[in-house]
Amino acid sequence: MSIYLLVFLLLAAGTLLEYFRPQTKTYAYWICWAAMTGCLCFRFGQGTDYVTYQGLYETIPVAIDLSQGYFCGFYPEIGWRLLSAAFKMFDAPFWVFASTLGLAEMLLLHRFVKRFVQGRTAGFFMLYPVLYLVYMVSGLRQGLAVCLFLGIALPFLMERKWIAYVITIFLTLSFHRVAFAWLVLIPAVYLPVDMMMALAGVSAAGGLILQFGPVEQLLARLIPVYHVQQFLLEGEVSWFAIGERLAAAAVLTILYLWTRKKVDKISPETEALWKTYLCGVCAYLLLCSSSYYASRYGAIFKVVECALVVDLTMGQEKIQKAVAIFFLCLTCLMGLKNLNAMTNEGGYAKLGYHFWNYPYVSIFDQEKIEEYFGYQDRVQVIYDANIEDQELWRLEK
């Protein structure tokens, strides 16, 4: 059986154990944390972008070039390049870099669930399908950015330490440009919840308007920027993803409104998390005409969903139990879907593998990766392409 599937099943079992046997929750949590950490840190060559990042890692020079190109022009961002260069100073191979990065991410994730999630194992279970499989295993830079936000920036946001928050966001921005979107949380936390929910409706209307071809063509002519062009003209709608986000948001909204009516006052922390979540809903609905951009900017806020769900379902009311069961089933569905996607995108499905028997390649048997695809050949292709890009950028500047 696939190790990734085994870890997912372990998290599901730990979540149930945490609920029905709360006296064992500490043991369940640390076992699950260790399993997730080991699976992440010991993998080799697996994850959609692992090969791409090794190719990038090989192109990054150890010496820091003070030219404009080094700081502004080359891909990826400056923070990622400096971090890579620091490891290369010690002749560390890429798998050491990736493993260390995985450990740091899991420590940041522990800091987040310890602070914000009452049922920590349940929090890990809900984070597994998207944050863990899509970003930490596959999209290394964005995975690091999200973990930095959850583990460091989010506590500053809750404590209204704006200078520390902005500094952390700009640090995160040096690893992935998507981090600039978190700056919107500064004004968002001061807006009334009802206004944020109204903005979600406005975003949905905006997303519908952007579905019309003439509107897309007009905006593409008015804003001749690469990513805007890609979003408007090349984007594809994922109706499954839209349905999943709308269903989850609708159920969680009903639970939030029910809780607000039942209790005297929602805690400031829960309210801030709810506003953060609503920012993700707004981003996804507005950008839904391109599943790539919608998921990229929606997921960075959606990660707090686990804290809200666990917090708001910690009771014995029927509606709380119903919502808990809904998110349990939804997480199982998304976990299996993303495991299957990882199998297909990695080319393993062509070899007859499925999500339940997806082979795990570890750093201890790295040569085994060549049995599934030409790993070194792919690394070389990425290396050559990025060296060429760097030289072209130097010539242009």
C-alpha positions in Angstrom: 0.0 0.0 0.0 1.1 3.5 -0.7 2.9 5.2 2.2 1.1 8.5 1.4 -2.3 6.6 1.7 -1.1 4.9 4.9 -0.3 8.3 6.4 -3.7 9.6 5.4 -5.5 6.7 6.9 -3.4 7.1 10.1 -4.5 10.7 10.3 -8.1 9.7 9.9 -7.8 7.1 12.6 -6.0 9.6 14.9 -8.8 12.1 14.3 -11.4 9.6 15.4 -9.3 8.5 18.3 -8.9 12.1 19.4 -12.6 12.5 19.4 -13.7 9.3 21.1 -10.7 8.8 23.3 -9.5 12.3 24.2 -7.1 10.9 26.9 -5.0 9.5 24.0 -4.9 12.6 21.9 -1.3 13.6 22.7 0.1 10.2 21.7 -2.0 10.2 18.6 -0.9 13.6 17.6 2.8 13.0 18.0 2.6 9.7 16.1 0.8 11.4 13.2 3.3 14.3 13.3 6.2 11.9 13.1 4.6 9.9 10.3 4.0 13.1 8.2 7.5 14.4 8.9 9.2 11.2 8.0 7.1 10.8 4.8 7.9 14.3 3.7 11.6 14.5 4.7 12.7 11.0 3.4 11.0 11.2 0.0 13.2 11.5 -3.1 12.1 12.7 -6.6 8.4 12.7 -5.8 6.0 15.5 -6.0 5.0 17.4 -9.1 7.8 20.0 -8.9 10.5 18.1 -7.1 12.5 17.6 -10.3 12.0 21.2 -11.3 13.3 22.5 -8.0 16.4 20.3 -8.2 17.1 21.7 -11.7 16.7 25.2 -10.3 18.9 24.4 -7.3 21.7 23.2 -9.5 21.7 26.5 -11.5 21.9 28.8 -8.4 25.5 30.0 -7.9 27.1 29.9 -4.4 28.6 33.3 -4.9 26.1 36.2 -4.4 26.0 38.3 -7.5 25.2 42.0 -6.7 23.9 42.7 -10.1 20.3 43.8 -10.7 19.6 40.5 -12.4 20.4 38.5 -9.4 18.1 40.4 -7.2 15.3 41.2 -9.6 15.4 39.2 -12.7 16.2 35.6 -12.2 13.7 32.9 -11.2 13.0 32.0 -8.5 12.7 34.7 -5.9 15.7 36.1 -4.0 15.0 34.5 -0.7 14.8 31.0 -2.2 18.1 31.7 -4.1 19.9 32.9 -1.0 18.6 29.9 1.0 19.7 27.5 -1.8 23.1 29.2 -2.0 23.6 28.8 1.8 23.1 25.1 1.5 25.4 24.9 -1.6 28.2 26.6 0.4 28.4 23.3 2.3 28.1 21.2 -0.9 24.7 19.9 0.3 22.9 17.9 -2.4 19.3 18.9 -3.2 17.8 16.1 -1.2 19.4 17.5 2.0 18.0 20.9 1.2 14.5 19.5 0.5 14.6 17.3 3.6 15.6 20.2 5.9 12.9 22.3 4.3 10.4 19.6 5.1 11.4 19.4 8.7 11.2 23.2 9.1 7.7 23.2 7.5 6.5 20.5 9.9 7.8 22.5 12.9 6.0 25.6 11.7 2.8 23.5 11.2 3.1 22.2 14.7 3.4 25.8 16.0 0.2 26.6 14.1 -2.0 23.7 15.3 -0.7 24.0 18.8 -1.9 27.7 18.9 -5.0 27.7 16.8 -6.5 24.1 16.5 -8.1 22.5 19.5 -8.0 19.1 17.9 -4.5 19.0 16.6 -4.7 15.6 14.8 -7.9 16.6 13.2 -6.2 19.8 12.0 -3.4 17.8 10.3 -6.1 15.5 8.8 -7.8 18.4 7.2 -4.6 20.0 6.0 -3.3 16.8 4.4 -5.1 16.8 1.0 -4.2 20.4 -0.1 -1.4 21.9 2.0 0.6 18.7 2.6 0.1 16.9 -0.7 -0.2 19.8 -3.1 2.2 22.4 -1.6 4.5 20.7 0.9 5.2 17.5 -1.1 4.9 19.1 -4.6 5.1 22.9 -4.6 8.1 23.5 -2.4 8.3 27.3 -2.5 4.6 27.9 -1.9 4.5 25.2 0.8 7.3 27.0 2.7 5.4 30.3 2.2 2.2 29.0 3.6 3.9 27.4 6.6 5.7 30.6 7.4 2.4 32.4 7.3 0.7 29.9 9.5 3.5 29.4 12.0 4.8 33.0 12.3 2.7 35.6 10.5 -0.7 34.5 11.7 0.1 34.8 15.4 1.3 38.4 14.7 -1.9 39.1 12.9 -4.0 37.8 15.8 -2.0 40.0 18.3 -2.2 43.1 16.0 1.6 43.3 15.8 1.5 45.0 12.5 5.2 45.8 12.0 6.2 42.2 12.8 3.4 41.0 10.6 4.5 43.1 7.6 8.1 42.2 8.1 7.2 38.5 8.1 5.1 38.8 5.0 7.9 40.5 3.1 10.3 37.8 4.2 7.8 35.2 3.0 7.4 37.3 -0.2 11.1 36.6 -0.9 10.2 32.9 -1.3 7.0 33.2 -3.2 5.2 36.2 -4.7 1.8 34.9 -3.7 2.6 36.1 -0.2 1.6 39.7 -1.1 -2.0 38.7 -0.9 -1.8 38.2 2.8 -1.3 42.0 3.2 -5.1 42.3 2.5 -5.7 40.8 6.0 -4.6 44.0 7.6 -7.7 46.0 6.6 -9.8 42.9 6.5 -9.6 42.2 10.3 -11.1 45.7 10.9 -14.1 45.2 8.7 -17.4 43.9 10.1 -18.0 40.2 9.5 -21.3 41.0 7.7 -19.4 43.3 5.3 -16.9 40.5 4.6 -19.7 38.1 3.8 -21.2 40.8 1.5 -17.9 41.1 -0.3 -18.0 37.4 -0.9 -21.2 37.9 -2.8 -19.7 40.8 -4.8 -16.7 38.6 -5.6 -19.1 35.8 -6.9 -20.8 38.4 -9.1 -17.4 39.6 -10.4 -16.4 36.0 -11.1 -19.5 35.5 -13.2 -18.9 38.7 -15.2 -15.4 37.5 -16.0 -16.8 34.4 -17.6 -18.1 36.4 -20.5 -15.7 36.5 -23.5 -16.2 40.2 -24.4 -15.3 41.2 -20.9 -12.2 39.0 -20.9 -11.1 40.5 -24.2 -11.6 44.0 -23.1 -9.7 43.6 -19.9 -6.9 41.8 -21.7 -6.5 44.8 -24.0 -6.6 47.3 -21.2 -4.1 45.4 -18.9 -1.3 43.9 -21.1 0.4 42.2 -18.2 1.5 38.5 -18.6 -0.3 37.0 -15.6 -3.4 39.0 -16.4 -3.3 37.7 -19.9 -2.9 34.2 -18.7 -5.7 34.5 -16.3 -8.2 36.0 -18.7 -7.3 34.2 -21.9 -5.8 30.9 -21.0 -7.6 30.0 -17.8 -9.9 27.0 -17.5 -12.8 26.6 -15.1 -12.9 23.6 -12.7 -16.5 23.1 -11.8 -15.6 20.3 -9.4 -13.3 22.7 -7.5 -15.9 25.5 -7.5 -18.6 23.1 -6.2 -16.2 21.9 -3.4 -15.4 25.4 -2.3 -19.0 26.6 -2.4 -20.3 23.6 -0.5 -17.6 23.9 2.2 -18.1 27.7 2.5 -21.9 27.3 2.7 -21.8 24.7 5.4 -19.2 26.5 7.4 -21.2 29.8 7.1 -24.3 28.1 8.4 -22.4 26.8 11.3 -20.7 30.2 12.0 -24.1 32.0 11.9 -25.6 29.3 14.2 -22.8 29.7 16.6 -22.9 33.5 16.6 -26.7 33.3 17.4 -26.2 30.7 20.1 -23.3 32.3 22.1 -23.1 35.8 23.5 -20.0 36.7 21.5 -17.6 35.0 19.1 -14.1 35.1 20.3 -11.9 37.7 18.6 -9.5 35.0 17.4 -12.3 32.9 15.8 -13.7 36.1 14.2 -10.2 36.9 12.8 -9.8 33.4 11.4 -13.3 33.6 9.9 -12.4 36.9 8.1 -9.2 35.2 6.9 -11.2 32.3 5.5 -13.7 34.7 3.9 -10.7 36.4 2.1 -10.0 33.1 0.5 -13.6 32.6 -0.5 -13.6 36.1 -2.1 -10.3 35.4 -3.9 -11.5 32.0 -5.3 -14.9 33.2 -6.4 -13.4 36.3 -8.2 -10.7 34.2 -9.9 -12.8 31.1 -10.6 -12.5 31.5 -14.4 -8.9 30.2 -14.0 -8.7 27.2 -11.7 -4.9 27.7 -11.5 -5.0 31.3 -10.2 -8.1 30.6 -8.1 -6.6 27.7 -6.3 -3.2 29.5 -5.8 -4.7 32.5 -4.2 -7.7 30.8 -2.5 -5.7 28.1 -0.9 -3.4 30.4 1.0 -6.4 31.6 3.0 -8.3 28.3 3.1 -5.7 26.7 5.2 -7.2 28.2 8.3 -10.4 26.3 7.6 -9.2 23.4 9.8 -9.0 25.7 12.8 -12.5 27.0 12.3 -14.1 23.6 11.6 -12.5 22.0 14.7 -13.3 25.0 16.9 -16.9 25.4 15.8 -17.7 21.7 16.0 -16.4 21.1 19.5 -19.8 20.4 21.0 -22.6 17.8 21.1 -25.3 19.7 19.2 -26.7 17.9 16.1 -25.6 20.6 13.7 -22.1 20.4 15.0 -22.0 16.7 14.6 -23.5 17.0 11.1 -20.9 19.5 10.0 -18.1 17.4 11.5 -19.2 14.4 9.5 -19.6 16.6 6.4 -16.0 17.8 6.6 -14.7 14.3 7.5 -16.2 13.0 4.3 -15.1 16.0 2.2 -11.5 15.6 3.5 -11.5 11.9 2.6 -12.8 12.7 -0.9 -10.2 15.5 -1.5 -7.4 13.4 -0.1 -8.2 10.5 -2.4 -8.6 12.9 -5.4 -5.3 14.6 -4.8 -3.5 11.3 -4.2 -4.9 10.1 -7.6 -3.8 13.4 -9.2 -0.3 13.0 -7.8 -0.1 9.5 -9.3 -1.2 10.8 -12.7 0.9 13.9 -12.8 4.0 12.0 -11.9 3.5 9.6 -14.8 3.0 6.6 -12.5 -0.5 5.8 -13.8 1.0 5.1 -17.2 3.1 2.3 -15.5 0.0 0.7 -14.0 0.1 2.3 -10.6 -2.8 3.8 -8.7 -3.1 5.9 -5.6 -3.4 2.8 -3.4 -0.1 1.3 -4.6 1.8 4.5 -5.5 5.5 3.6 -5.0 7.5 5.5 -2.4 11.1 6.4 -3.3 13.3 7.4 -0.3 16.6 9.2 0.0 18.1 5.8 1.0 17.4 4.2 -2.4 17.6 7.2 -4.8 18.5 5.2 -7.8 15.1 3.5 -7.7 13.5 6.6 -9.1 15.0 5.8 -12.5 12.7 2.8 -12.7 9.7 5.1 -13.0 11.1 7.9 -15.3 14.3 9.4 -16.5 15.0 11.5 -13.5 18.4 12.8 -14.3 17.4 13.6 -17.9 14.5 15.8 -16.6 16.8 17.6 -14.1 19.2 18.3 -17.0 16.4 19.8 -19.2 15.3 22.1 -16.3 19.0 23.0 -15.7 19.7 23.9 -19.3 16.5 26.0 -19.6 17.2 28.0 -16.5 20.8 28.7 -17.4 19.6 29.9 -20.8 17.0 32.2 -19.2 19.6 33.7 -16.9 22.0 34.4 -19.8 19.2 36.0 -21.8 18.2 38.2 -18.9 21.8 39.4 -18.5 21.9 40.3 -22.2 18.6 42.2 -22.1 19.7 44.2 -19.1 
